[in-house]
């Protein structure tokens, strides 16, 4: 089964220096762009993270400091990557919780105003976990009856993810071959930022999803405790979370002026 697309969708996978969205960096990125007419475009880049790659990370993906020493930085690649994905929906494996938040951080560090406002995101891992609860290698074997060679290679993982989604659509009649449906199906919670520190409540208000103000409207907290805004901006939160927080504060100020 081929995907029913109204716009391109980019499957992508990252290999990184670690798993902390606010601190770690990309060392490899692979993107498979699938067009509504079925055409495909694939690009893979090694990336110099401008920081040491921990040995425990290299043990997983095989990418060392020496391997990326002469490669471009993400900032040098950012415009090319952005131009490839800017007109597309996004899909990946565990992408909503990790790959998209980290990609957003790298884009913002590079000075690109990365936003998902007009994009659907489809997390193939969520479909898999809701249906079968397995790992990527097991998913590939289960759905495609193939052994995933070169696991933790960004390109191999990206292509496997694309094949798995098509096989999932074949297997499960309740899944619609529609990216908006799949985006909603794979969305674990209605996050405003990528990392899940700010979410929408049932009344579509931005609320904090962590800490002492969990569940409280952001506007209310910023009104009652103005120092909380400064604390978050100076703390180790992802750049995109700070961007969302600032937008809420500016909207509140504009509403007062108007």
N, C-alpha and C positions, 0 to 999 in steps of 0.2 A: 504493500500500500504506500502510495506517495502522499506527502503532506498536502493538505488543502490550504494554500496560502493566498492571502490577498496582498501581502507585501513580503519582502525578503525576511528570512530569519537566520541569525548567526548562531551556530553552535560553537561554543568556545570552552577552552580549558586552560587553567593556569598551573604552572609549577612555580613554587615560591620559596623564599628563605625560611618561612615558618607559617604559623596559623593565626597570628595576631594582625587583624585588619589594619589597625592604626599604625603599626610599626614595621611590619614585614613588607617585602618587595617581590615583584615578579622576576623570575629568572627565565621563564619560557612561556610563550603564549601561542596557542594554535586556534585559528578561526576557520570554520567551514561555513561559508555563506551559501544558502540554498535559495534560489529565486522561484517565484510563482510558476514560471514555465519549466521548472525542473533542472535548469542549469545550476552548476555548482562552481564555487570559487574557493580555493583553499590556500591559506598562508600560515606559516609558522616562523616564529622568530625566537632566537635566544636573546636574552636581555641581560645587560650588565646592571646588577642591582645597586651598585655603588655602596655596597656593604658586604662584609664577609658572609658566605653561605655556611651555616652551621653544619658540621659533619653529619649530624643525625638527619638533616634534610637531604644532603647529598646522597646518603645511604638509601633514601627512598626513591629519588628521581634520577640519580646518577649525574647530576650537574654540579660541577665544582667551580671554585674561584678561577682556576686556570682555564676552564672551558669557556667562561664568559668574559675573560679579561679583555679581549679585543672586540667584543660585541657592542652594539649601540645601547645607550641608556633608554629607559622608557620614555623620557622626555623627548629624545631624538626620534623615537618611533611613534609618539602619541598622535600626531596629526594624521599619519598614514592609517593607524589603527582606527582612529575616530571616523575618518572618512569612509572606512570599510563598513563600520557598524551603524553609522548615524541614521540611516534610513530603514533600519531593520529591527525586528523583534529579537529577543535574546533567549537562548536555551543552553542548558548545561546540566551537569550532574552535581548536585549540592550547590548549585550556582546562586540560589537566592540567599543562602546563609553565608557563603564564603566568596565565590569567584566574583560575583557582581559587586558586593561591597568593597573588595580589594581593588578591583578594576576602577571603581569610582574614585577611590583614594588616589590611585596613581594618576588618573586623569586630572583631578583637582590639583595635585602637586605640580603637574605639568602646565597648569594654567588653562585647562580646557573645562568649560562649564558643563560637565556631564550630568544629564538628567534623564530620568526614565518616564517623564510625564506622558509621552506619546508612544511608549513601548509596552508590549506584552512580554512577560518573562515566564518561561516554562521550565520548571525544574523536574527533569526526568527522574531524579532520585526520589522525589516525593511520590510520583506515580508508582514507582517500583515499591517503595516502602508501604504505601497504602494498599497495594495489591499483593505483594509477595514478601516484603521485608528481607532483602538480601544486600550484598555488596555489588560494586560495579562488575567485577569479574564474574560473579554468580549471575548477575543480571544478563550479561552478554551470553553466558552459557545457556541460561534458562530461556531467554527470548529468541536468541539467534542460533543456538546450538553450535556456538563457535568458542574456541579458546582465545582469550584475550592475550595476544602476544605483546610484549613490550609495555606491560601495565606500568602506569605512572610516567609514560612518555605522553606529553601533551597531545601530540598528533594522534597517537593510537587511541587515547581516551576520548578525544573529540569525535573521531569517526565512529567509535563504538557507541557513543551516546546517541549519535544521529541514527544509527541502525536500530538501536534499542527502541527509540521513540516510535519509529515506523512499525516495528514488530508489536509494540504495546497497542497501537491503534488497530492492528489486525486482530489481536487476541481479545481485547475487551470491547464488547459492543456498546457498553455504556459510555465509553470515551468518544467524544465528538472530534472529528478531524478538523478542528478549528482552533486557531492559536489563542483567541480570547478565552474560549472555554478551558483550554489546557492551562492557560495562565492562572485563571481563577481556581482551577482544580488543584494546582500545585502550590498555591499561595497558602502558607501555613497561618499567617496572621496578616492583618491589614497594617503593615508598617508604613510610616511616612518616610523615614530614613531607611537606608539599606540594612543597617546593622540591628535595627529593632529596638533602639532606645526610645523612639517616639512612635506612637501608633495612633490609629483612628479608633474612637469609641463608637458605640451604636448610633450616636447622634452626629457622626462624622466630624467630631472635634479632635484636634491633636491633643493627646494625653501622654504623660510620661509612662514608660513601660518598665521602669526600674526604680530602685532606691526608695527613699522616704516619701517621695511624691508619686509613687506608682499609682496610676489610675486617675490622677488629678489633671485637669486641663492645663496645658502649657501656659496659655494666656493668664489663667488665674494665678499660677505659681509665680510667673514673672512679675505680676502685679503686686502680689503679697510679699514676695521675697526677691527683690531686684538683684541682690547679690548672687543669686543662683545662676543667673545668666553669665556673669563674669566667671564664676567658678567653672562652669561647663566649658566656656571658651578657652580657659587656661589649663584645663585638665586634659587627660590623654584620651579624649573621645575622637572618633573618626571625623575627618574634615567634612564629610557630607552631613553628618549629624549636626555639626556646628552651623553648616549652611542652612539647614532646615530650621534650626532654632532661631537663627538670625532673621530668617524670612518671617517667622511667626511674630517676632518682636517688632519688626518694621511694619508689618501689617497692622499690629495693634496701635502703634504710634500714628500711622496714617489715618486709621479710623477715628482716633481722637482728634486729629487736626481737621478732619472733614466733619 
